[in-house]
Amino acid sequence: MKVHPPLTLSGENPEADALLVNQFLEEQLLHNPEQYLWVHRRFKTRPEGEPDIYNIDHLLERSLKRRARRVVKRSNKG
């Protein structure tokens, strides 16, 4: 664990303060991306040309399999 000094936020400009916090977080994520909670799909859209950071193909496949199992269960009940 690495402890950093506190960020100095002005409190007068929320946009500038948010930018400072986000820049710090981005820098830390670049050092240790495996420690970020990637399963939380906070950034559902990406800028044009940027790769999908959530491996959407895998998530869709899993979701389709789950739905297929539900359909089979319903058809077996009837």
C-alpha positions in Angstrom: 0.0 0.0 0.0 1.2 3.4 -0.9 0.0 6.5 1.0 0.0 9.7 -1.0 -0.1 13.3 0.4 -3.6 14.8 0.4 -4.8 16.5 -2.8 -5.1 20.2 -2.5 -8.6 21.2 -3.6 -9.6 24.8 -3.9 -13.3 24.2 -3.0 -14.1 27.3 -5.1 -14.1 25.5 -8.5 -15.9 22.1 -8.4 -14.9 21.3 -12.0 -11.2 22.0 -11.4 -11.4 20.0 -8.2 -13.1 17.0 -9.9 -10.5 17.2 -12.7 -7.7 17.0 -10.2 -9.2 14.0 -8.4 -9.9 12.2 -11.7 -6.4 12.8 -13.0 -5.0 11.3 -9.8 -7.2 8.3 -10.0 -6.4 7.8 -13.7 -2.7 7.9 -12.9 -3.1 5.3 -10.2 -5.2 3.0 -12.4 -2.5 3.1 -15.0 0.0 1.7 -12.4 -2.3 -1.0 -11.1 -5.2 -1.7 -13.4 -5.9 -5.1 -11.9 -7.0 -3.4 -8.7 -9.8 -1.4 -10.3 -13.4 -2.7 -9.9 -13.8 -3.5 -13.7 -17.0 -5.4 -13.3 -18.8 -2.2 -12.5 -19.7 -0.8 -15.9 -19.5 2.8 -15.0 -18.2 3.8 -18.4 -20.8 2.2 -20.7 -19.8 4.2 -23.8 -16.4 4.8 -25.2 -15.1 7.5 -27.5 -15.2 6.6 -31.2 -12.3 4.3 -32.1 -11.5 3.4 -28.4 -11.5 -0.3 -27.5 -14.2 -1.9 -25.4 -12.7 -2.0 -21.9 -15.3 -4.4 -20.6 -15.0 -7.3 -23.1 -18.6 -6.9 -24.1 -18.6 -10.1 -26.2 -18.0 -12.2 -23.1 -20.7 -10.4 -21.1 -23.2 -10.7 -23.9 -22.5 -14.4 -24.3 -23.0 -15.0 -20.6 -26.2 -13.0 -20.6 -27.6 -14.9 -23.6 -26.8 -18.3 -22.0 -28.6 -17.1 -18.8 -31.7 -16.1 -20.8 -31.6 -19.4 -22.8 -31.6 -21.4 -19.5 -34.7 -19.4 -18.3 -36.5 -20.1 -21.5 -35.8 -23.8 -21.2 -37.0 -23.8 -17.6 -40.3 -22.1 -18.6 -40.9 -24.5 -21.5 -40.3 -27.5 -19.2 -42.9 -26.2 -16.6 -45.7 -25.9 -19.2 
